[in-house]
Structure formats: C-alpha cells, structure tokens
C-alpha cells in the first residue's frame, strides 16, 4: 500500500482526526509564505519581516507597520483550496475534531470548518486599543496610515505579533485535541516556530502524519511522511 493509500484508509477508519497546519496550507490559495523571502522586502522595506511584525516595531513605528501589513499580510480575495475543503468535509462527516492553524487568513472557516483554533489570531478581527470596539478587515483595508476608531484610538489587528504571547485558552484547547487524537495530521509547516511547534509533543498516538513539500525536524518521529502539495494529497484522500 502506498503512503497516500494508507492515509486514505486511516482517514476512513477514524472519527478522531486532528489537523495542525501552517503557512503551506495557504500558499496554494496564492497567499505567500513571507519566510521564503523573494527580494521584494529588501527593495521596499528597511527591516526584515520578523522585525516589522514585532510588538516593539508595531508600538514604535505603527505607520510603517501598517504599510507592510496592508501590502504583505492581507489577501481579501483569497479562496480556500482543496486542503481547506478536504478538512471541512472530514469535519462534516464526523471524522475530524479540530483544525489547529498558525495561519491568520480565515480560509478554514471560509471553506466551512467550524472548530478552528487560530494560534496566531486572524486578520479578519481588529479592535480599538482604547475602547475595545470591534472592526472587520475593511477598517484596515480602506484606511490610510494608522487606522483609527471613532473614539480616536488606534485599531490593532487581532493577530499575535512577535514578542507577544499566544492565547492560553486557545493553547489549552489545542493541547486537549492533540493529546486525545487518534490520527494527527501535520501539514504545510516547517515545525520551527515555537511554542506552536512544541504542541505535537502532546500527541501519544500511533498515527502521526506529516505532509510537507520539504523535510522537517519531525520526519523521523512520524508514522507516515508524504511529500507533495497538501491540497492534492488531502483532497485525494478525502475525495474533494
């Protein structure tokens, strides 16, 4: 049996699947992974993405933060790909319990997934740091410079910046799902960003699946490693 056939069988037999995903899940929806720097940053920005997307930079150079954020982090026209649709279908069939994602684009929900744990927040949610008023994506997209609330306060995206801590409630739920999973699928992530990458240490089962285009530090620990486009692999396995 090939790796892909094994995956298909595991998915069909399980009612407790958990998916943990990273940027590679969204690249097939034409959302670039900013880690694979393409030179654009160097032409337009004086700092690397990790610096610009830090809490310190946001607080000290808010306007420059927003210039980068609007240009590089917002993709309002992006549509879910086969990977997103496959996971939504598995959940609807009662096989998949939760999607745990490092992505901030909201595409899992757009595809129909309900139990989505967003470790790094979402660009679709924004709030006033002064009065707490909630704003959608339009408030950022349709403003110039630093977006402001009607009360005059600064609007901040509900995303976890570098130097900021992850939401503890979301982390605890992720640990719960992973530790109780029958099948754990990890896809589209290099497994180098902590503390998120450390979550898979809570999995004690015998069906750890890694789907990625490149080698990860966890390949040797996986029970099944499949190299290739995640949309094609998950889409074929789930029949979407």
C-alpha positions, -999 to 999 in steps of 0.1 A, spaced: 0 0 0 14 35 -9 16 63 16 -14 80 0 -35 49 2 -25 44 38 -36 80 46 -69 74 28 -75 43 49 -66 60 82 -90 88 74 -118 65 65 -114 44 97 -110 73 122 -136 95 140 -110 115 160 -87 132 135 -69 165 144 -52 187 118 -23 210 127 -13 233 98 10 262 89 16 286 60 20 259 34 -18 252 36 -25 287 23 3 290 -3 -19 271 -27 -45 298 -23 -18 322 -35 -10 336 -1 28 337 0 48 324 29 68 355 39 96 333 52 106 325 16 119 360 10 117 370 -26 138 402 -25 107 424 -25 111 431 11 146 443 6 135 467 -21 106 482 -2 114 478 34 145 486 56 138 458 80 131 420 78 95 408 81 101 394 116 112 428 128 83 447 113 58 421 126 71 425 162 53 442 191 82 466 196 80 477 159 42 480 160 43 502 190 72 524 179 66 526 141 29 520 137 25 537 103 54 517 88 40 485 104 7 491 86 23 499 53 39 464 54 8 448 69 -15 460 41 9 452 13 21 418 25 -4 402 50 -39 409 37 -54 389 8 -91 396 9 -97 379 -24 -81 346 -15 -103 315 -17 -100 281 1 -81 254 -18 -86 216 -18 -68 212 15 -92 236 33 -122 219 16 -110 184 25 -107 193 62 -142 209 62 -156 177 46 -139 155 71 -154 175 99 -189 174 84 -185 136 81 -178 135 119 -142 123 114 -122 155 121 -125 170 156 -105 203 151 -82 223 129 -54 240 147 -38 266 125 -9 290 126 -25 309 97 -43 342 101 -63 343 69 -96 328 79 -97 304 49 -105 273 70 -138 290 82 -145 302 47 -143 266 35 -168 256 61 -147 243 91 -163 251 124 -139 240 151 -108 261 141 -82 271 167 -63 301 155 -30 301 174 -19 334 158 -52 352 156 -69 365 125 -66 394 101 -104 394 99 -107 407 135 -95 441 146 -102 461 177 -97 496 192 -69 495 218 -86 524 236 -123 515 238 -123 479 226 -147 484 197 -146 456 171 -138 462 134 -137 439 104 -110 438 77 -124 468 59 -114 492 86 -77 484 79 -80 479 41 -100 511 35 -80 534 57 -46 551 51 -17 553 76 -27 542 110 -64 531 112 -84 549 139 -115 542 158 -144 566 160 -132 573 196 -97 583 182 -80 552 195 -56 531 173 -72 500 157 -50 469 161 -53 436 143 -62 406 165 -30 388 154 -2 376 176 29 396 168 65 385 175 72 391 212 35 387 221 22 356 239 -3 331 225 -38 330 239 -37 305 268 -73 293 263 -66 285 226 -34 267 236 -51 246 262 -78 236 237 -51 227 212 -33 205 237 -66 188 246 -74 179 210 -39 168 201 -34 146 232 -68 129 226 -64 125 188 -64 91 171 -49 105 139 -28 137 140 -21 152 106 6 180 104 7 199 71 23 228 55 46 238 84 83 237 89 77 230 126 103 256 136 81 283 151 76 278 188 57 275 210 33 262 183 57 235 170 60 221 205 23 212 206 29 180 188 48 167 218 14 161 234 4 135 208 9 100 221 -9 80 193 5 58 166 -8 76 135 13 108 132 11 120 95 34 147 81 25 163 48 50 188 36 70 198 5 103 198 24 119 178 51 110 188 87 128 181 120 100 158 130 101 134 99 118 107 119 91 107 145 62 104 121 44 72 113 36 84 78 55 111 58 41 123 24 59 148 3 40 169 -21 13 196 -25 -10 194 5 -42 204 -14 -37 174 -38 -28 150 -11 -56 158 13 -81 165 -15 -75 130 -30 -76 113 5 -109 130 14 -124 129 -20 -129 166 -28 
